[in-house]
Each structure stands twice: as C-alpha cells, then as structure tokens.
Amino acid sequence: MKRLSIIGTVAVLSLAVVWPALATTVSGRQNPDLTVSVSLASSGADPEVATVGDVVNVRLSVTNNTWKFEENVNIRVLVTLPDGRSFDGALTTPLAPFQTIAPRATLTVSDAFPTGPYAVTLEANNGDGVSSATATITIM
C-alpha cells in the first residue's frame, strides 16, 4: 500500500512539473475532419515568456481525422507582432487518411525583437470548414 502511495505522489508531482510546458499549446477541431495544434515554448524558466538568448520552439500540426483522402487542404499560418502587424503564409497540400503533418522550427530571441505578446495562428480548411488554433508567447 505504501508503494502505491509513493507511485501516486510521483505521478502527481510529474504532472505538476510537465503542466507549465503544456500551457503554450493550443488545439482546435472546429471542423471535425481536421485537428490543428500550435505550440510555442521558450527555453527560459517560464515557457510562456522569452528573453534575449532564449530559444523559442514552434511546433505546428494538422491531422486528417477521416478515412477520406483530402486532396486539397489549405493551410495558413498567421504571425501577429506586439504592434498589431501580422504576416501570413499559406500552402495547399494533400493529406492521407489519419495523416499528420507536423513542421517544427526554433527561433533564438535577439534584442532586435520588439517586446510584448506574439501570436501564431494555424488554420486548416478542407472545403468543409476551418479548424484553427492560436498560441501566444511574450518576449520581454
């Protein structure tokens, strides 16, 4: 019984340690055919805040949740800067049944980056609707 209690305590503590890293991950499934996910995490002490020299890990994913081959999934990424300006990029790609595409990038924060909140929005549309998710991170 004591061993089970120790295992339970370790499991709870493990969740407490992992939880902050999950705070910068957002998923969306407004269109049940497609799930999108955006994750922004700083290498600094707080995964939601980056300072000069920190590395920001950017992870995006789009999943086809159906048995249907999706020939034309329109994917758009929008980056919004602290001053409200935004930049976007888009592509169209096929997705096989239950296929996930998951590009990753890293970015080292320099003193040239304006401070404030940044947002990354990922949208996917297969013609039957859009799924979207937005994650944010603050640069100080």
DSSP file with accessible surface (Angstrom, degrees, kcal/mol):
  #  RESIDUE AA STRUCTURE BP1 BP2  ACC     N-H-->O    O-->H-N    N-H-->O    O-->H-N    TCO  KAPPA ALPHA  PHI   PSI    X-CA   Y-CA   Z-CA
    1    1 A M     >        0   0  192      0, 0.0     4,-1.9     0, 0.0     5,-0.1   0.000 360.0 360.0 360.0 -41.2    0.0    0.0    0.0
    2    2 A K  H  >  +     0   0  168      1,-0.2     4,-2.1     2,-0.2     5,-0.2   0.898 360.0  53.5 -63.1 -39.3    2.8    2.4    0.9
    3    3 A R  H  > S+     0   0  200      1,-0.2     4,-2.4     2,-0.2    -1,-0.2   0.913 107.5  50.5 -62.1 -42.3    4.5    1.7   -2.5
    4    4 A L  H  > S+     0   0  117      1,-0.2     4,-2.5     2,-0.2    -1,-0.2   0.905 109.0  52.2 -62.5 -39.6    1.2    2.6   -4.3
    5    5 A S  H  X S+     0   0   76     -4,-1.9     4,-2.3     2,-0.2    -1,-0.2   0.905 109.6  48.6 -64.2 -41.8    1.0    5.8   -2.4
    6    6 A I  H  X S+     0   0   95     -4,-2.1     4,-2.6     2,-0.2     5,-0.2   0.936 111.2  49.9 -65.0 -43.0    4.6    6.7   -3.4
    7    7 A I  H  X S+     0   0   99     -4,-2.4     4,-2.5     1,-0.2    -2,-0.2   0.925 111.0  50.1 -62.2 -42.3    3.8    6.0   -7.1
    8    8 A G  H  X S+     0   0   36     -4,-2.5     4,-2.4     2,-0.2    -1,-0.2   0.920 110.7  49.0 -62.7 -42.1    0.7    8.1   -6.9
    9    9 A T  H  X S+     0   0   76     -4,-2.3     4,-2.6     2,-0.2     5,-0.2   0.928 111.1  49.6 -64.3 -43.4    2.6   11.0   -5.4
   10   10 A V  H  X S+     0   0   81     -4,-2.6     4,-2.6     1,-0.2    -2,-0.2   0.919 110.3  51.2 -61.8 -41.6    5.4   10.8   -8.0
   11   11 A A  H  X S+     0   0   51     -4,-2.5     4,-2.0    -5,-0.2    -2,-0.2   0.932 111.3  47.0 -62.9 -43.7    2.7   10.7  -10.8
   12   12 A V  H  X S+     0   0   97     -4,-2.4     4,-2.0     1,-0.2    -2,-0.2   0.931 113.3  48.4 -64.7 -43.9    1.0   13.9   -9.4
   13   13 A L  H  X S+     0   0  104     -4,-2.6     4,-2.0     1,-0.2    -1,-0.2   0.894 108.6  54.7 -64.2 -37.1    4.4   15.7   -9.0
   14   14 A S  H  X S+     0   0   60     -4,-2.6     4,-2.3    -5,-0.2     5,-0.2   0.918 107.6  49.7 -62.0 -42.4    5.3   14.7  -12.5
   15   15 A L  H  X S+     0   0  124     -4,-2.0     4,-2.5     1,-0.2    -1,-0.2   0.907 108.8  52.9 -63.2 -39.1    2.1   16.2  -13.8
   16   16 A A  H  < S+     0   0   62     -4,-2.0    -1,-0.2     1,-0.2    -2,-0.2   0.887 111.3  46.2 -65.0 -35.8    2.8   19.4  -11.9
   17   17 A V  H  < S+     0   0  117     -4,-2.0     4,-0.4     1,-0.2    -2,-0.2   0.906 117.4  42.2 -74.1 -38.3    6.3   19.6  -13.4
   18   18 A V  H >X S+     0   0   78     -4,-2.3     3,-1.0    -5,-0.2     4,-0.9   0.838  96.1  79.8 -78.0 -31.0    5.1   19.0  -17.0
   19   19 A W  H >X S+     0   0  168     -4,-2.5     3,-1.2     1,-0.3     4,-0.8   0.855  84.6  57.1 -52.4 -46.4    2.0   21.2  -16.9
   20   20 A P  H >4 S+     0   0   59      0, 0.0     3,-1.0     0, 0.0     4,-0.3   0.888 103.1  55.5 -57.6 -35.1    3.6   24.6  -17.4
   21   21 A A  H X4 S+     0   0   52     -3,-1.0     3,-0.7    -4,-0.4    -2,-0.2   0.809 104.7  54.4 -66.3 -25.6    5.1   23.4  -20.7
   22   22 A L  H X< S+     0   0   89     -3,-1.2     3,-1.8    -4,-0.9    -1,-0.3   0.665  86.0  83.4 -80.9 -13.5    1.7   22.5  -21.9
   23   23 A A  T << S+     0   0   41     -3,-1.0    -1,-0.2    -4,-0.8    -2,-0.2   0.728  88.7  52.5 -65.7 -20.0    0.3   26.0  -21.2
   24   24 A T  T <  S+     0   0    3     -3,-0.7    16,-1.5    -4,-0.3     2,-0.5   0.279  90.2  94.3 -99.5  11.7    1.6   27.3  -24.6
   25   25 A T  E <   +A   39   0A  53     -3,-1.8     2,-0.4    14,-0.2    14,-0.2  -0.909  49.7 178.3-107.9 128.0   -0.1   24.5  -26.7
   26   26 A V  E     -A   38   0A  55     12,-2.7    12,-2.7    -2,-0.5     2,-0.3  -0.993   5.7-168.8-130.3 135.9   -3.5   25.1  -28.2
   27   27 A S  E     -A   37   0A  78     -2,-0.4     2,-0.3    10,-0.2    10,-0.2  -0.881   1.0-164.9-120.9 155.2   -5.5   22.8  -30.4
   28   28 A G  E     +A   36   0A   7      8,-2.4     8,-2.4    -2,-0.3   105,-0.1  -0.998  19.4 168.8-140.1 144.2   -8.6   23.3  -32.5
   29   29 A R        +     0   0  139     -2,-0.3   102,-0.1     6,-0.2     6,-0.1  -0.242  27.4 139.3-146.1  46.9  -11.1   21.0  -34.1
   30   30 A Q  S    S+     0   0  118    102,-0.2   101,-0.2     1,-0.2     5,-0.1   0.872  78.1  50.9 -61.9 -36.7  -14.0   23.3  -35.2
   31   31 A N  S >  S-     0   0    8      3,-0.4     3,-2.0    93,-0.1    -1,-0.2  -0.923  87.0-147.5 -96.3 114.1  -14.1   21.2  -38.4
   32   32 A P  T 3  S+     0   0   81      0, 0.0    -1,-0.1     0, 0.0    -2,-0.1   0.704  93.4  64.7 -61.6 -14.6  -14.3   17.6  -37.2
   33   33 A D  T 3  S+     0   0   33      1,-0.1    32,-3.4    31,-0.1     2,-0.4   0.749 106.5  41.9 -74.9 -25.2  -12.3   16.4  -40.2
   34   34 A L  E <   - B   0  64A   0     -3,-2.0     2,-0.4    30,-0.2    -3,-0.4  -0.981  60.2-165.0-132.0 135.3   -9.2   18.3  -39.2
   35   35 A T  E     - B   0  63A  33     28,-2.1    28,-2.7    -2,-0.4     2,-0.3  -0.970  12.8-170.2-114.7 133.1   -7.3   18.9  -36.0
   36   36 A V  E     -AB  28  62A   0     -8,-2.4    -8,-2.4    -2,-0.4     2,-0.3  -0.895   2.0-171.8-119.0 152.4   -4.7   21.7  -35.7
   37   37 A S  E     -AB  27  61A  22     24,-2.1    24,-2.0    -2,-0.3     2,-0.4  -0.996   6.7-169.6-145.8 139.0   -2.3   22.4  -33.0
   38   38 A V  E     -AB  26  60A   0    -12,-2.7   -12,-2.7    -2,-0.3     2,-0.4  -0.998   6.8-175.8-128.1 132.7    0.1   25.2  -32.3
   39   39 A S  E     +AB  25  59A  18     20,-2.5    20,-2.4    -2,-0.4     2,-0.4  -0.995   6.4 178.4-132.1 128.6    2.8   25.1  -29.6
   40   40 A L  E     + B   0  58A   3    -16,-1.5     2,-0.4    -2,-0.4    18,-0.2  -0.998  12.4 168.8-125.4 124.8    5.1   27.9  -28.6
   41   41 A A  E     - B   0  57A  20     16,-1.8    16,-3.0    -2,-0.4     2,-0.2  -0.980  23.7-143.0-143.8 128.2    7.6   27.3  -25.8
   42   42 A S  E     - B   0  56A  10      5,-2.0    14,-0.2    -2,-0.4     7,-0.1  -0.590  15.8-136.2 -84.2 149.4   10.5   29.3  -24.5
   43   43 A S  S    S+     0   0   72     12,-1.7    -1,-0.1    -2,-0.2    13,-0.1   0.538  78.9  98.3 -79.3  -5.1   13.7   27.5  -23.3
   44   44 A G  S    S-     0   0   23      2,-0.3     6,-0.1     5,-0.3    -2,-0.0   0.020 100.3 -82.7 -72.9-174.1   13.7   30.0  -20.4
   45   45 A A  S    S+     0   0  116      1,-0.2    -1,-0.1     2,-0.1     5,-0.1   0.832 122.8  45.5 -62.1 -34.1   12.4   29.5  -16.9
   46   46 A D  S >  S-     0   0   75      3,-0.4     3,-1.9     1,-0.1    -2,-0.3  -0.954  74.9-151.9-112.7 117.4    8.8   30.3  -17.9
   47   47 A P  T 3  S+     0   0   18      0, 0.0    -5,-2.0     0, 0.0    -1,-0.1   0.693  96.5  55.3 -64.7 -14.4    7.8   28.6  -21.2
   48   48 A E  T 3  S+     0   0   82     -7,-0.2    90,-2.4    89,-0.1     2,-0.4   0.464 104.9  59.1 -94.9  -2.4    5.3   31.4  -21.9
   49   49 A V  E <   -e  138   0B  36     -3,-1.9     2,-0.4    88,-0.2    -3,-0.4  -0.993  63.4-169.4-131.7 131.6    8.0   34.2  -21.7
   50   50 A A  E     -e  139   0B   0     88,-3.0    90,-2.8    -2,-0.4     2,-0.3  -0.934   2.7-173.8-120.4 144.0   11.1   34.5  -23.7
   51   51 A T    >   -     0   0   62     -2,-0.4     3,-2.7    88,-0.2    58,-0.3  -0.807  48.4 -57.7-125.7 171.1   14.0   36.9  -23.2
   52   52 A V  T 3  S+     0   0   87     88,-0.5    58,-0.2    -2,-0.3     3,-0.1  -0.213 126.4  20.8 -53.1 129.4   17.1   37.7  -25.3
   53   53 A G  T 3  S+     0   0   49     56,-3.0    -1,-0.3     1,-0.4    57,-0.1   0.115  93.8 122.9  97.0 -21.4   19.1   34.5  -25.9
   54   54 A D    <   -     0   0   28     -3,-2.7    55,-2.8    54,-0.1     2,-0.5  -0.395  59.6-129.7 -69.0 152.6   16.2   32.1  -25.2
   55   55 A V  E     - C   0 108A  45     53,-0.2   -12,-1.7    -3,-0.1     2,-0.6  -0.906  14.5-151.0-103.5 128.3   15.2   29.6  -27.9
   56   56 A V  E     -BC  42 107A   7     51,-3.5    51,-1.8    -2,-0.5     2,-0.6  -0.904   7.7-149.8-100.2 122.6   11.5   29.5  -28.8
   57   57 A N  E     -BC  41 106A  52    -16,-3.0   -16,-1.8    -2,-0.6     2,-0.5  -0.839  11.2-164.8 -92.1 124.8   10.3   26.1  -30.1
   58   58 A V  E     +BC  40 105A  29     47,-3.2    47,-2.5    -2,-0.6     2,-0.4  -0.953   9.2 178.6-112.8 124.6    7.5   26.4  -32.6
   59   59 A R  E     +BC  39 104A 111    -20,-2.4   -20,-2.5    -2,-0.5     2,-0.3  -0.996   1.3 179.4-130.2 128.4    5.5   23.3  -33.4
   60   60 A L  E     -B   38   0A  28     43,-2.4     2,-0.3    -2,-0.4   -22,-0.2  -0.923   2.4-179.9-122.0 149.4    2.6   23.1  -35.7
   61   61 A S  E     -B   37   0A  27    -24,-2.0   -24,-2.1    -2,-0.3     2,-0.4  -0.990  14.0-170.6-151.3 146.8    0.5   20.1  -36.7
   62   62 A V  E     -BD  36 101A   4     39,-2.2    39,-2.4    -2,-0.3     2,-0.4  -0.997  14.2-167.9-132.6 128.8   -2.5   19.4  -38.9
   63   63 A T  E     -BD  35 100A  28    -28,-2.7   -28,-2.1    -2,-0.4     2,-0.7  -0.969  20.2-139.8-123.4 132.8   -4.2   16.0  -38.8
   64   64 A N  E     -B   34   0A   0     35,-2.5    34,-0.6    -2,-0.4   -30,-0.2  -0.809  17.3-169.3 -84.1 115.7   -6.8   14.5  -41.2
   65   65 A N        +     0   0   34    -32,-3.4     2,-0.2    -2,-0.7   -31,-0.1   0.253  55.8  80.8 -91.1  12.2   -9.3   12.8  -38.8
   66   66 A T  S    S-     0   0   24    -33,-0.4    32,-0.9     2,-0.3     4,-0.1  -0.683  80.8-123.4-118.3 171.2  -11.1   10.9  -41.5
   67   67 A W  S    S+     0   0  216     -2,-0.2     2,-0.3    30,-0.2    -1,-0.1   0.438  86.0 100.8 -84.6  -2.0  -10.8    7.8  -43.7
   68   68 A K  S    S-     0   0   99     28,-0.1     2,-0.6     1,-0.0    -2,-0.3  -0.662  79.1-122.7 -91.3 138.3  -11.1   10.1  -46.7
   69   69 A F        -     0   0  110     -2,-0.3     2,-0.8    27,-0.1    27,-0.2  -0.694  25.0-147.9 -75.9 118.1   -8.1   11.2  -48.8
   70   70 A E  E     -F   95   0B  12     25,-2.8    25,-2.9    -2,-0.6     3,-0.3  -0.823  15.5-174.7 -92.1 108.6   -8.1   15.0  -48.6
   71   71 A E  E    S+     0   0B 136     -2,-0.8     2,-0.4     1,-0.2    -1,-0.2   0.835  73.8  29.8 -73.4 -34.6   -6.7   16.3  -51.9
   72   72 A N  E     +     0   0B 102     54,-0.2     2,-0.7    22,-0.1    -1,-0.2  -0.754  63.3 168.9-135.0  88.5   -6.6   20.0  -51.1
   73   73 A V  E     -F   93   0B   0     20,-2.7    20,-2.3    -2,-0.4     2,-0.6  -0.891  25.6-146.9 -98.6 118.5   -6.2   21.0  -47.5
   74   74 A N  E     -FG  92 125B  76     51,-3.1    51,-2.2    -2,-0.7     2,-0.4  -0.791  16.8-169.3 -87.9 122.1   -5.5   24.8  -47.4
   75   75 A I  E     -FG  91 124B  13     16,-3.2    16,-2.3    -2,-0.6     2,-0.4  -0.943   5.2-176.7-116.7 132.0   -3.1   25.6  -44.5
   76   76 A R  E     -FG  90 123B  78     47,-2.4    47,-2.6    -2,-0.4     2,-0.5  -0.993   9.8-164.1-130.9 136.1   -2.5   29.1  -43.3
   77   77 A V  E     -FG  89 122B  39     12,-2.8    12,-2.1    -2,-0.4     2,-0.5  -0.983   8.4-170.1-118.8 129.2   -0.1   30.4  -40.7
   78   78 A L  E     -FG  88 121B  29     43,-2.6    43,-2.9    -2,-0.5     2,-0.5  -0.981   4.9-163.6-121.9 126.6   -0.5   33.9  -39.3
   79   79 A V  E     -FG  87 120B  51      8,-3.3     8,-2.4    -2,-0.5     2,-0.5  -0.959   6.5-162.7-111.1 124.1    2.1   35.6  -37.1
   80   80 A T  E     -FG  86 119B  41     39,-2.8    39,-2.2    -2,-0.5     6,-0.2  -0.935   8.3-148.5-111.5 127.0    0.9   38.7  -35.2
   81   81 A L    >   -     0   0   28      4,-3.1     3,-2.2    -2,-0.5    37,-0.1  -0.408  31.7 -99.9 -87.8 166.6    3.5   41.0  -33.7
   82   82 A P  T 3  S+     0   0   39      0, 0.0    -1,-0.1     0, 0.0    36,-0.1   0.813 121.9  56.6 -58.2 -29.6    3.1   43.1  -30.5
   83   83 A D  T 3  S-     0   0   98      2,-0.1     3,-0.1    33,-0.1    33,-0.0   0.430 121.5-105.3 -84.0   3.1    2.4   46.3  -32.5
   84   84 A G  S <  S+     0   0   52     -3,-2.2    -1,-0.1     1,-0.3     2,-0.0   0.248  77.5 133.2  95.6 -14.2   -0.6   44.5  -34.2
   85   85 A R        -     0   0  131     -5,-0.1    -4,-3.1     1,-0.0    -1,-0.3  -0.396  37.8-162.5 -66.8 149.0    1.1   44.0  -37.6
   86   86 A S  E     -F   80   0B  62     -6,-0.2     2,-0.4    -3,-0.1    -6,-0.2  -0.962  15.1-163.9-136.8 155.8    0.7   40.5  -39.0
   87   87 A F  E     -F   79   0B 117     -8,-2.4    -8,-3.3    -2,-0.3     2,-0.3  -0.987  13.9-171.9-134.4 140.9    2.3   38.3  -41.6
   88   88 A D  E     -F   78   0B  95     -2,-0.4     2,-0.3   -10,-0.2   -10,-0.2  -0.914  12.5-169.0-136.0 162.7    0.9   35.2  -43.1
   89   89 A G  E     -F   77   0B  42    -12,-2.1   -12,-2.8    -2,-0.3     2,-0.3  -0.975  11.7-169.3-144.2 150.8    1.9   32.3  -45.3
   90   90 A A  E     +F   76   0B  81     -2,-0.3     2,-0.3   -14,-0.2   -14,-0.2  -0.977   8.9 175.0-143.0 156.4   -0.2   29.6  -46.9
   91   91 A L  E     -F   75   0B 100    -16,-2.3   -16,-3.2    -2,-0.3     2,-0.4  -0.975  23.1-133.9-153.2 159.2    0.0   26.4  -48.8
   92   92 A T  E     +F   74   0B  76     -2,-0.3   -18,-0.2   -18,-0.2   -20,-0.1  -0.977  32.9 165.5-117.4 132.8   -2.2   23.7  -50.2
   93   93 A T  E     -F   73   0B  34    -20,-2.3   -20,-2.7    -2,-0.4     2,-0.2  -0.985  34.8-114.4-144.5 151.7   -1.3   20.0  -49.5
   94   94 A P  E     -     0   0B  64      0, 0.0     2,-0.4     0, 0.0   -23,-0.2  -0.577  26.1-159.1 -81.3 152.4   -3.0   16.6  -49.7
   95   95 A L  E     -F   70   0B   0    -25,-2.9   -25,-2.8    -2,-0.2     3,-0.1  -0.983   8.7-141.2-133.6 124.8   -3.5   14.6  -46.5
   96   96 A A    >   -     0   0   31     -2,-0.4     3,-2.2   -27,-0.2   -32,-0.3  -0.283  51.5 -63.8 -71.6 164.8   -4.0   10.8  -46.5
   97   97 A P  T 3  S-     0   0   51      0, 0.0   -30,-0.2     0, 0.0    -1,-0.2  -0.302 122.2  -5.0 -53.9 127.2   -6.5    9.3  -44.1
   98   98 A F  T 3  S+     0   0   93    -32,-0.9     2,-0.2   -34,-0.6   -33,-0.1   0.564  97.1 150.1  62.7  14.7   -5.3   10.0  -40.5
   99   99 A Q    <   -     0   0   78     -3,-2.2   -35,-2.5   -36,-0.1     2,-0.4  -0.504  30.5-158.7 -76.0 143.5   -2.1   11.6  -41.7
  100  100 A T  E     -D   63   0A  71    -37,-0.2     2,-0.4    -2,-0.2   -37,-0.2  -0.984   6.1-161.2-120.6 132.8   -0.5   14.3  -39.6
  101  101 A I  E     +D   62   0A  44    -39,-2.4   -39,-2.2    -2,-0.4    -6,-0.0  -0.941  13.7 178.6-107.9 137.5    2.0   16.9  -40.9
  102  102 A A        -     0   0   57     -2,-0.4   -41,-0.2   -41,-0.2     2,-0.1  -0.569   4.8-173.9-144.1  76.0    4.0   18.5  -38.1
  103  103 A P        -     0   0   74      0, 0.0   -43,-2.4     0, 0.0     2,-0.3  -0.403   9.5-163.3 -70.8 150.0    6.6   21.1  -39.1
  104  104 A R  E     +C   59   0A 173    -45,-0.2     2,-0.3    -2,-0.1   -45,-0.2  -0.953  10.4 177.1-131.4 152.1    8.9   22.4  -36.3
  105  105 A A  E     -C   58   0A  59    -47,-2.5   -47,-3.2    -2,-0.3     2,-0.4  -0.979  15.7-147.4-148.7 156.2   11.1   25.5  -36.1
  106  106 A T  E     -C   57   0A  99     -2,-0.3     2,-0.4   -49,-0.2   -49,-0.2  -0.959  11.1-169.2-125.0 150.3   13.3   27.1  -33.5
  107  107 A L  E     -C   56   0A  84    -51,-1.8   -51,-3.5    -2,-0.4     2,-0.5  -0.989  14.7-143.6-141.2 125.0   14.0   30.8  -33.1
  108  108 A T  E     -C   55   0A  86     -2,-0.4     2,-0.3   -53,-0.2   -53,-0.2  -0.810  26.4-125.1 -91.9 126.3   16.6   32.4  -30.9
  109  109 A V        -     0   0    3    -55,-2.8   -56,-3.0    -2,-0.5     2,-0.2  -0.541  31.1-172.8 -74.0 128.0   15.3   35.7  -29.4
  110  110 A S    >   -     0   0   44     -2,-0.3     3,-1.7   -58,-0.2   -58,-0.0  -0.734  40.4-105.0-113.8 169.5   17.6   38.7  -30.1
  111  111 A D  T 3  S+     0   0  143      1,-0.3     4,-0.1    -2,-0.2    -2,-0.0   0.599 114.4  72.1 -71.7  -5.6   17.5   42.2  -28.8
  112  112 A A  T 3  S+     0   0   79      2,-0.1    -1,-0.3     0, 0.0    -3,-0.0   0.645  75.6  99.0 -80.7 -13.1   16.1   43.3  -32.2
  113  113 A F  S <  S-     0   0   55     -3,-1.7   -61,-0.1     1,-0.1     2,-0.0  -0.601  81.6-119.8 -76.6 129.1   12.7   41.6  -31.4
  114  114 A P        -     0   0   66      0, 0.0     2,-0.2     0, 0.0    25,-0.1  -0.378  32.3-116.5 -62.4 143.3   10.1   44.1  -30.2
  115  115 A T        +     0   0   98     -4,-0.1    25,-0.2    23,-0.1   -64,-0.0  -0.490  69.2  63.0 -81.6 154.2    8.9   43.2  -26.7
  116  116 A G  E    S- H   0 139B  17     23,-2.9    23,-2.6    -2,-0.2     2,-0.3  -0.751  88.4 -25.1 128.0-171.8    5.3   42.2  -26.0
  117  117 A P  E     - H   0 138B  82      0, 0.0     2,-0.4     0, 0.0    21,-0.2  -0.551  49.0-167.1 -81.7 136.4    2.9   39.4  -26.9
  118  118 A Y  E     - H   0 137B  27     19,-3.3    19,-2.1    -2,-0.3     2,-0.4  -0.926   5.1-160.7-114.9 145.0    3.3   37.4  -30.1
  119  119 A A  E     -GH  80 136B  19    -39,-2.2   -39,-2.8    -2,-0.4     2,-0.5  -0.980   8.1-163.8-128.7 141.1    0.6   35.2  -31.5
  120  120 A V  E     -GH  79 135B  15     15,-2.7    15,-2.4    -2,-0.4     2,-0.4  -0.992  11.0-168.3-122.3 122.3    0.8   32.3  -34.0
  121  121 A T  E     -GH  78 134B  18    -43,-2.9   -43,-2.6    -2,-0.5     2,-0.5  -0.933   3.0-164.7-112.1 133.3   -2.5   31.2  -35.6
  122  122 A L  E     -GH  77 133B   3     11,-2.7    11,-1.8    -2,-0.4     2,-0.4  -0.975   9.0-177.4-117.0 129.1   -2.7   28.0  -37.6
  123  123 A E  E     -GH  76 132B  57    -47,-2.6   -47,-2.4    -2,-0.5     2,-0.4  -0.975   6.9-172.6-125.5 143.2   -5.8   27.3  -39.8
  124  124 A A  E     -GH  75 131B   0      7,-2.4     7,-2.5    -2,-0.4     2,-0.4  -0.999   4.4-178.4-135.2 134.6   -6.6   24.3  -41.9
  125  125 A N  E     +GH  74 130B  51    -51,-2.2   -51,-3.1    -2,-0.4     5,-0.2  -0.992  17.3 179.3-137.3 125.2   -9.6   24.1  -44.4
  126  126 A N        -     0   0   16      3,-1.1   -54,-0.2    -2,-0.4   -55,-0.1   0.224  66.4 -92.8-106.0  12.8  -10.6   21.1  -46.5
  127  127 A G  S    S+     0   0   62      2,-0.3     3,-0.1   -53,-0.1   -54,-0.1   0.215 120.5  77.6  94.2 -14.1  -13.6   22.9  -48.1
  128  128 A D  S    S-     0   0  107      1,-0.4     2,-0.2   -97,-0.0   -95,-0.1   0.314 112.2 -51.7-105.6   3.8  -16.0   21.6  -45.4
  129  129 A G        -     0   0   27    -98,-0.1    -3,-1.1     2,-0.0    -1,-0.4  -0.707  57.9 -87.0 142.3 168.3  -14.9   24.1  -42.8
  130  130 A V  E     - H   0 125B  59     -2,-0.2     2,-0.4    -5,-0.2    -5,-0.2  -0.882  20.9-163.7-112.2 137.7  -11.9   25.6  -40.9
  131  131 A S  E     + H   0 124B   0     -7,-2.5    -7,-2.4    -2,-0.4     2,-0.3  -0.956  22.9 174.7-110.8 138.5  -10.2   24.4  -37.8
  132  132 A S  E     - H   0 123B  38     -2,-0.4     2,-0.3    -9,-0.2    -9,-0.2  -0.982  17.0-177.7-144.9 156.4   -7.9   27.0  -36.1
  133  133 A A  E     - H   0 122B   6    -11,-1.8   -11,-2.7    -2,-0.3     2,-0.4  -0.980   9.1-158.3-151.3 144.7   -5.8   27.4  -33.1
  134  134 A T  E     - H   0 121B  62     -2,-0.3     2,-0.3   -13,-0.2   -13,-0.2  -0.996   7.3-173.7-129.8 127.5   -3.8   30.4  -31.7
  135  135 A A  E     - H   0 120B   2    -15,-2.4   -15,-2.7    -2,-0.4     2,-0.3  -0.885  10.1-156.4-115.0 151.1   -0.9   30.2  -29.3
  136  136 A T  E     - H   0 119B  82     -2,-0.3     2,-0.3   -17,-0.2   -17,-0.2  -0.896  12.9-179.0-127.7 157.1    0.9   33.1  -27.7
  137  137 A I  E     - H   0 118B   7    -19,-2.1   -19,-3.3    -2,-0.3     2,-0.5  -0.975  20.6-134.7-148.2 148.6    4.2   33.9  -26.1
  138  138 A T  E     -eH  49 117B  51    -90,-2.4   -88,-3.0    -2,-0.3     2,-0.5  -0.925   8.7-153.7-109.9 132.8    5.6   37.1  -24.6
  139  139 A I  E      eH  50 116B   9    -23,-2.6   -23,-2.9    -2,-0.5   -88,-0.2  -0.906 360.0 360.0-103.6 127.3    9.0   38.5  -25.3
  140  140 A M              0   0  132    -90,-2.8   -88,-0.5    -2,-0.5   -91,-0.0  -0.819 360.0 360.0-114.6 360.0   10.4   40.6  -22.6
